[in-house]
Amino acid sequence: MKISDIQTLNGFTCLQPEYEDGAVVAGYTSDLLSDVMAHAEEGSVLITIQAHKNTIAVSSLAGVVAIVICNNRLAGEDMIDAARDEGIAVFQTSGNQFQTSSLIAQHLSGCPAR
């Protein structure tokens, strides 16, 4: 799965499109940023409700390539600006974390839901 494939998922909106369209190799779901820093795999997409600038800093340290903000949480301009500076894609969805994680997992395994 490529980062740009996330944007094609039903109900997903790209909030920060200035990124290098690389591969997404894993997903990680957490709202505890210290957990993300310790356990997110490099090249992963972070699925979270944390819509603030610190999420970008932690994602950059962990090698996260994209973030999906769930439950239609609003991302501040400072978060989007930081994501642009780091080249991290940011997406928003109305889905909750369980639904979003399941959808991303299906696409990562090559078996998208119908």
Secondary structure as GFF3:
##gff-version 3
##sequence-region A 1 114
A	DSSP	alpha_helix	3	7	.	.	.	ID=ss1
A	DSSP	beta_strand	12	16	.	.	.	ID=ss2
A	DSSP	beta_strand	26	29	.	.	.	ID=ss3
A	DSSP	alpha_helix	33	39	.	.	.	ID=ss4
A	DSSP	beta_strand	44	48	.	.	.	ID=ss5
A	DSSP	alpha_helix	53	62	.	.	.	ID=ss6
A	DSSP	beta_strand	66	69	.	.	.	ID=ss7
A	DSSP	alpha_helix	77	86	.	.	.	ID=ss8
A	DSSP	beta_strand	89	93	.	.	.	ID=ss9
A	DSSP	alpha_helix	97	108	.	.	.	ID=ss10
###
